[in-house]
Amino acid sequence: MLLIVLRCLYFIVCAGATATFVSQGAPRIEIGPLVIGNELVLFGIFMLLSQVVTIVDILLPRKRIEVISSIYFGLLVGVLLSYLLIQALSPIIEGSPHRNTVVMLTALILPYFCISLLLQTKDDFRFVIPYIEFVRELKGGRPMVIDSSALIDGRISDMAETNILDTQLVVPQFVLQEVQDIADSRDKNRRSRGRRGLDMLSKLQNNQKMDVRMHEARKSDYKGLPVDQCLVALAKQLGGRIMTNDFNLNKVAGVQGIDVVNLNDIANALKPRYLPGERLHIKILKEGESQGQGVGYLDDGTMVVCEQTSHLVGNDIDVIVTSVLQSSAGRMMFGRQVNNSDRS
């Protein structure tokens, strides 16, 4: 409502200023053989030009700060250059019948050229003042860009409840679109995974302890690059990190110098450490691949392979750890059943 009132006030002010200018005897505008001198025609032209700003504002309801700054500073530089050029050409065009045409074309072309130049190069280099970064005061460390695998995984919501995440979480528009596409899939499993990702995002947004930002970056903003490359580019732009479960994205980001927080690595790092000789209490659930082996699991999902226990499937037993195997796929432990000599 406030925005509508502002637009109405802008229209009234433009109409009043234009009417005042025209009523005071506006000069005729000469564009080649065309001479515009009728006050009503001039009023219509100036009002149309003034309302271009409103039309652009309506067509672009969501603006990005870098685009807005590029337009305003491009306009400022263009107007300044137009003024300087007109002053430099004044001795030459003074008294010429085409003076007004030259002035108008200069005032139109240079601002347009400057705005177009800055819009096309805003991501490639910094132009003194227009590209000063407006840094928002963030709590915690650098922002963390979330990918679809981290949302679908679901553990990030549980992490948020532990107060361990004290930084801003950034969810790009192209990641949200990817999760929505998965949620709309015809495949039942993919659809359930996508919906879980949307549920996790909703939980994060409703968590008062978390600072979750929906970033407007779209895949089209990155010239059709794959989603992984878009995430890396956005993380570079924000000076942040990436949270993911994707092994390939982890490698790609690492090669380009972007820090990655991998949920699987965090889970493995938080698992209790067991040394050879320590005792465990597990339930043998199935037979192992080798003869006589039984397989059980710890509460955190770690597989425990126990020798000579295949006949004890379904029973709870005490196990002594003999060795621990750690790999990128996770951790696996080997052990044997506690015997009478161990108890003594």
N, C-alpha and C positions, 0 to 999 in steps of 0.2 A: 504493500500500500504506500509506504514511504517513497519507494522508487517511482511509483506512478505519479505522485505529487511532485517529485523532483523533476520528472520529465515534462510535466505540464508547466511548471514554473519556468523551465528552460525554454519551452516553446513560446511562452508569453514574453519573456525577456528578449528573445530573438526577434519576435514580431515587432515589439516596441522599438528596439534599436534599429531594425531595418526600415520601419516606417519613418522614424526620425531622420535617418540618413537620406532616404529618398525624398522626403518632403523639403529638405534643405537644399535641394537642387543637386542631385547626384550627377556627376559628369557622365557623358556618353561613353560607352565602351565600344571600341572599334576592333573587330576581329576580321582583318582582311577587308573584303567588300561589305561585310555585315556591320551595321551600326545599330547598337542597342541603346535607345534613349528614352523610351516610354517608361514612365515611373511605375506603372502597374507591372510591366514585364520585368523590370529590374527588381521590384519587390518579390515577385514570384521566384526569380532565379536565386536571389540571395537567401530566401527562406528555404528553398530546396537544398542549397548547399549547407545551410546551417543544420538542417534536419538529417543530413547524412550521418552525423555523429550519433543521433538517436537510433537511426535504422541499424547501424553497426552494433550499437549497444544491445538492441533487441535480438538481432541475429546471433550474437555471441553471448549467451547468458552466463557462461562460465569462462572467466578470463585467467590467464596465467600471468604471474607477476613479470616474468621476463619478456612476454609479448607486449604487455602494457608499457613497460619501461622502454622497450625498443621503439614503440610507436611515438610516445611522447618525446623522447630525446631525438628521434629521427625528425619529428616535426620541428622541434626547437632548432636543431642544426640546419635543417632545410630553410627555415624562415631567416635565420641569421645569414646564411650564404646568399639567399635571394636578395636580402637588403644590401649586402656588401657588393654583389654583382651589379645591382641596379645603380648604386652610387658610383661604381667604377664606369658604368656605361652612360651615365647622365650627360657628360660633355659631348658624347657622340650622338645620342638619340634626342637630345634636347631640341625641341622645335620640329622634330620629325613627325609626319602624320601617323607613323606606326609606333609611336612611343608607348601608347596605352596597350597595344597588342604585345609588345616586348615585355612590358612590366607584368601583364597578366600571365603570359606564358612562363616567365621566370618564376613568378610566385606560385604557380601550379606544379611545374615540372621538378624543380629542385627539392621541395619537401617530399614529393612522391618518391623521387629517386633515393633520398636519404632514408626514408622509412623502409622502402623495399630492401635497400642494402643492409640495414641493421637487422631486419627480420630474417634475412637469409643467412647472415653471418653470426647471429647471436650465440650459437653453440660452438663456433670455430675459433673465435678470438674475443678478447675483451676490449671494449672501446672506452677506456678511461672511466667516465662517470656512469654511463648506462649499465655497465656490467659489474658495478660494485655489488657484492652479494648481500642481500638482506638476510642476515643470520638470525633465526628465531632462537630465543633462549630455551634450550632444551635441558630437561633434567637428565642426569646420568651421562653416559658416554655418547658415542656417535650413533646416529640413527641406524636401525636395522631393517633392511628390505626383506620382506617375507615372500617366499615363492609358494606355488600351489602345493608342492609336496609337503611343505611344513604345515600348511593349513589343514590338508587332508589327514596328515598323521595324527593330529589332535593333541599331542603331548604339550604343545606350546601353551594351550589353555591351562593345563595343570601347572606348568612352570610359572605362569603369571600369578597363580594363587600363592606361590611360595615367596613372593617379593624379590626373586632373584633377577627379574628383568626390570632394570631401572632406567631404561632408555626408550626413546620413541620407536614404535613399530610402524613401518611404512608399507602399505599394501597398494601397489600400483593398479591402475584401472585394467591393464592388460592381464594381470594375474587374476583379478576378480572375474574378468570375462572368461578366462580359461577354466576356472572352477565352475562357473555357471554353465559353460558348455558341457563339462563332465556331468554336472547334475541333471542336464537335459538329455543325456545319452539314452539310447534305447536299451543298452545293456544294463541289466539290473545291478550288477556289482559296481560298474562304473558310476551309475546313478546314485547309489547309496554312498559311495566315496565322495562324490561331488557335494551331496547334501550335507555330509558330515563336515566337509570343509567350510561350507556356508554357515553351519551351526557354530563351528569353532570361531569364525570371524565375528559372528554375532555376540558370542560370549566375551571375546576380547573387547569389543566395543562397549559392552555393558559393564565391564570391570572398571570400577572407579579408580583403581590403582594404576591402570595402564593408560599410556598416551598413544592412541592409535590414530594414524593419519591416513586417509584415503587419498592417494596421489593421483592426479589427473592424467598422468602419462599413459598414452595409448601406443599400441604396436605401430600404428601408422606414423607416429612421431619419429620412429627410428628407421624409416626407409625400408620397412619390410624385413628387418633382421629377425632371426629366431628369438623365441622368448628368452632363452638363456642369455643371449647377447644383449637383449633389451634390459634384463636385470643387471647385468654387469655395467652397462652404460649408465643406468640410473644410479647405481651405487657409486660410481665415479662422480657423477654430477652432484650427488648429495654428500659426498665424502663419508659414506657409511659402509656398513657391512651387509652380508647376505646371510639369511638363515634358510637352510634347506636340508633335505634328505637325499637330494639327487647327487649321485656320485660324479656324473659327468659335469654338472654345473660346478661342483666343488673343484674339479680339476681346471676347468676353463677360467673360473674366477681367480684361482690361485696363480695361474700363468700370467694373468693381467694385473697382479698385485692387489687384488681385492681380498680382504679378510672374510673368511667364511665361518659361520657357526653351524656345525653339523649336529643335529639332534641325536643321531646314532652315536657319535663320538662322545657327546655329553652323557648319554645313558651308560655307555661302556665305562667312562671315567668314574661314574658314581656307583658302579657295582662293587660290592664288598670284595676285598682282596683275600684270597685264600692261598696259603703256602703249603707245600708238601709236608705232610705229617698232621695237618689239622683235620678235625673230624666234622662230618656233616650228617644230617639225618634227612634221608630222601625216601621217596616211594618209587620202586622200580615199576615203570609203566609199560615197557615193551622190551623185546630182545634186540640186541645190537647187531651190527653187520657181521662181526666175527663170532666164531663159535664160543658159547659160554658167556658172552657179554650181555649185561642188562643196562638199560638206559632209563635215567630219571632226570628230573629238572628241579632247579632251585626256584625260589619264589620270583626271582627276577628274570626267569626264562633261560638261565645258563644250563646247557646240557652237561650231564654228568654220566660218563661211561664207566661202569663198574665191572671188573673182571669176575668171572665165575658166579654170576648171579642171574643167569637167564631163567633158572628154575624158580626164581623168587618173584616173578612178575605179579604185581598186585600187592606186594608186601612192603611194609616200611622197614628200612634197615639203617644201621649206622655205617658210615663209609669213612675211610681214611684217604685223604687226597695224596696221590702219588706224583702227579704232574699237572701242569696247567698250560694249555695251548691258546695263545692270543693271536688273532689275525684280524684283517680288515672286516671280515664277515662277522666277527664277534669272538666270544670266548668259549672254550670247551675244556672240561676238566676230566681227568682220569683218576680212578681210585679203586680200592678193593674193600671188601666187607671186613668190618672189625671182627677179629677172632678172640678167643679166650686169652691168648698170650698178650694181645694189645690191651685188654681190660685190666690185666694184672700189672 
